[in-house]
Amino acid sequence: MAHDDTGHEEKMILAHDAVEGYRPVFYSAITVGVLYLALIFYKTL
């Protein structure tokens, strides 16, 4: 195994810089998807 005998392991941290404009595009895409799904459900009634 790749563990050391002290019982202490380093934690790996995965970090990145925020992408500008990602959040509004993400929320817009989710909103469009939900509205499209609602339209499909409405037309099947």
C-alpha positions in Angstrom: 0.0 0.0 0.0 1.1 3.6 -0.5 0.3 4.8 3.1 3.0 5.9 5.4 3.3 4.4 8.9 2.4 7.7 10.7 -1.2 7.5 9.8 -1.1 11.0 8.4 -2.2 11.6 4.8 -2.0 14.8 2.8 -5.3 15.9 1.3 -5.2 16.9 -2.3 -7.1 20.1 -3.1 -8.4 20.7 -6.6 -8.9 24.4 -7.1 -9.5 26.6 -10.1 -10.3 30.3 -10.8 -13.9 31.2 -11.5 -14.9 31.6 -15.1 -16.4 35.0 -15.7 -20.0 34.9 -17.0 -20.5 31.2 -16.3 -23.2 31.5 -13.6 -25.7 33.6 -15.7 -25.3 31.3 -18.7 -25.8 28.3 -16.4 -29.0 29.7 -14.9 -30.3 30.7 -18.3 -29.8 27.2 -19.7 -31.5 25.6 -16.7 -34.4 28.1 -17.0 -34.8 27.4 -20.7 -34.7 23.6 -20.0 -37.3 23.8 -17.3 -39.6 26.0 -19.4 -39.3 23.6 -22.4 -40.1 20.6 -20.1 -43.1 22.5 -18.8 -44.3 23.2 -22.3 -44.0 19.5 -23.2 -46.0 18.5 -20.1 -48.6 21.1 -20.9 -49.1 19.9 -24.5 -49.5 16.2 -23.3 -52.5 17.1 -21.2 
